[in-house]
Amino acid sequence: MNHAGTKTPVDLPVALVTGGAVRVGRSICERLAGDSFRVAIHHNGSRQAANDLVEKLTDLGLKADSFFADLTQPGATGKLVEEVIGTTGRLDLLVNNAATFVSDDGEITDLAIMKVLNVDVPTRLVELVTPYLIESGGSIVNIADLAGLVEFSGFKAYSLTKKALLSLTLRKALEFATRGVRVNAVCPGAVLFPEWYSPTMRREVIDGIPMGREGTPQDIAGAVAYLATAPFVTGQTLSVDGGRLVALMKEHTDHQL
C-alpha cells in the first residue's frame, strides 16, 4: 500500500464512505486510507467503531475523520456533505456503501427504510456531491449486490433496490462522462453472511460458488480501490463473487434449454 508520504492532509484526495465504520465499509476505508486517500468515515449506529477506526488509521500515519448521520432522516444527506466539505475542503470519491438487507416477509416499515437507504440516499448523495467531483475530477463507486443482477428468491424487494442502484450507475456514468466524473459499481457475492443465516443456508450458498469459498471484505475493498483509480473506466459493474454470477447464469440458461 502507498502511504500518504510527504503530502499534507489538505493535498490528499478525500473519499466519503457511507457505512464506513464496520464490516465491508471498514475494509474499504482501511484500503483507501492506505492508498493515500483521506477517508471520511460515515456512521450511524457505530460511533465507537468509527472512532476506533479513526484512531487506528491515525496511529498508522494516515488521515481519517468520522461523521455521524442517520441518512434516513430528512436533510441528513445534505448536512453530511456539508460537514465533510467543511472539514476536508474537497471531495474526490463517493462510495455509496451504506445499505440494509430485509427479506420479503419483513415488516413494511423495514422494507420502506430499505428502499430509502438503498436507493433514495445514494441517489441524493450523487446529486449533492457532483459539483465537488467535477471540480476534483473524481468518481463514484456504488456498492450494489449480486442480487441486483440475478433476483434472489425471498428477497425480491432487496434485489429491486440493488437493481435500481445499478441503473443509477449506468445513467450517471453517461451523464457525467463529458464532465470528468466516472461512475462504477461493485457487486459483492457472498461476503460476511448475515448473523441470522444458519450453517445450512451458508453451506448452500457456498456450494453454488465455483471457487468454493466465501469472499472477504478485502476482496471488495480491492475492487473499490481499482475503480477509484482507473481513469478510463466508467459505467462498469464489477462482480466480486468467486464466479457465482456465471454459475447462476449457466443454471438459468440450462433451464431454458
N, C-alpha and C positions, 0 to 999 in steps of 0.2 A: 504494500500500500504506500501511496505517496502522501507523506505528511505535509503540513502547511509550509514548512521551510521558513523562508525569510519573509513571506507575505504577512502583512498586518491584517487584523480582523476586518477592517473596512475594505481591504482588497479582495478578500475571499468571496467566491461565489456563494450565494445563500440558497439553501434548499429548505422549503417548508414541507414537512412530512406530517400529514394528519394521522392521528392514532399512532404516533411515533414512539410511545414510551414502552410498549410491550409487544411481545410476540414478533410477527414478521416486521412490523413497523420499527421495532427496536433494532433489529438487524440491519434494516435499510439505513437507519440513522448512523449506526456504527460504521457501515461500509462507506457511506458518503462522507462522513467526517474524516475517515482515513484517506479518502481520495481528495482531500483538500477543499471540501465544502464546509461552510459554517452552517450547522444544522439548526433549524427552528423546529423544536420538538413540540407538536401539539398534543395535548392530552385532555381528557375529560375526567374520568374516574380513577386515574392512575397518577396522581400528583407525586406520590413518594417515588414511584418507579421513574418518573420523568426527572425528578431532582437527582436521583441516584445516577441516572444515565448522564446528565449534565456533569456531575462530579467526576464520573469515571472518565469521560472524554476530556475534561479539563486537566485531569491528572496526567493524561497522555500527551498533553500539549496541544490538544485540538480545541476547536471553538464550537460551543453549543449553547443554546438558550431554550428555556421551556415556556410554553404559553398555554394557559387554560382556556377552554371554550367548550360549552355544550352546544355543538353545532346544530342541534335540532331546534334551538330556540331562535325566535325572530331577531334578526340583526347580528347574530353571533358571528356569522362568516365575515361580515364587513368589519366588525371590531377586531377579529383575529388578524385579518390582513393589515389593518391599520397599526396594530401593535407590533407585528413583525417588521413592517417597513419602518416604523418609528424607532425600533431597537437596532435594526441592522442597516437600514438605509438603502436596501436594494433587495431584489428577488431574481433568482436565476433558474430555479427549478421548483415546480409544484409536484408533489407526489400525493395523489388522492388515494390514501390507503385506508382511512377510517371507514368501517362498514359493520354491519350486523348480519347475522345468519339466522333466519327464522323458517321453520317448516310450514307447510301449507295449513296445518291444523293448529297453528299458533293463534294467540289472541289477536283480535282485529286491531287493537291498539299497537301491538308489537309489529304487526305487518305494516301498519301505517308509518311507524317510526323507521322501519327498514327502508321503505320507499324514500322517505325524506333523506336519510343518511346515505343511502347507496346511490341515489340518483340526483335528488334536488341539490344537496350540499355540494357535490363535485361540480355540477353544472354552474352553480352560483360562484363557487371559488374560481373556476376558469374565467368567468366574466370579470371578476374583480381583479385578478392578477394579470390579465392580458396587457394592460399598459406598461407594467413593470417588466414583463417578459419581453415585450417588443423593445424596450429600452436596453435591456441586457443581452438580447439575442438568446433568450433562454428557452426552456422546454417544459413540457408537462408529461408525466408518466402516470397513467391511471392503473390502479391495481384492480383488475377485474376478477374473473374466475373462469375455470373450465366450464362451469355451468352456464356461462354466457354464450358458449359455442355449442354445447350439447346439453339440452334440458335434462335436469336431474329429476327422477321420479320422487314425488313427495315434496319437491322444492321448486314448484313451478313459479311461484311469486318471486322467490330469490333469484332464480335463473333469469327471469324477465328484467330484474333490476340490473343485473350484470350485462345482459344483452343491451340494455339502454346505455350503459356506460361505454360499451364498445362502439355503439352507434355515435355517441358523443365524440369519441376519439376520432373516428373517421371524418365526421363533419367538421370538427375544429381543425384537424390536420389540413384539410383542403382550404378552409377559410384563412388559416394563418400562414400557409406556406410562403406566400409572397411577402409576408411581414417579418420573416426571420424567426418565427416561433414553431418549434416542432412539437407534435403531439403523438404519443405512442401509448401502448398498453401492455401490461404483463398479465397473463392468465395462469395463476398458480394451479397446480393439480392438488394432490393430497399432501398438504403441509400443515403440521400441527392440528391433528384431529380435534374437534370439539370434545370437551370433557365428557359429554353425555354419550359419545359413541362407545358402544360396547366392544369388547375384544372381537366378537363375531363380525360386527359391522366393519371394523378396521381391517380384519383379515380379508373380507370380501372385496374391499376396495383395493388393497394391496395386491390381491390375486389378479386384479384387472390391469395392473401396471406392468408393461413389458419389462421394465428394468428391475421389477421385483422389490421395490422399496418405497417408503415414504420420502418425500422431499424434505429439505431443511430450509429454515428461514434464510440461511446464507445463499442458497440457490436462487431465491427470489431477489435478494439484495444485489447479487451479481448481475442479474438481468436488468434491474433498475439502473445500476451504475453504468452498464453498457449503453442503454438507451439515452441516458442523461448526457453522454459524451460522444454520441455518434452523429456527426454533423450532417450526414446525407441520408438519415433515416427518419421518416415521418409517416404517420398513418398506418403503422405496423402493430400487429398483435403477436407478442412472443409468448408461446405456451411453454411453461416450465413444469413439466408433468411426467417425466420419465417415459414418455411415449403413450400415455393413456388416451390422448385425443385420437391418435391414429388407430389405436386398438378399438375405440368406440366407433370410429368412422367405418372401419372394416366390418365390425359386427353389424352396423346399420346396413351396409351395402350387401352383406351376405343374406340378411333377412329379406332384402328386396329381390334377390335372385330366385 
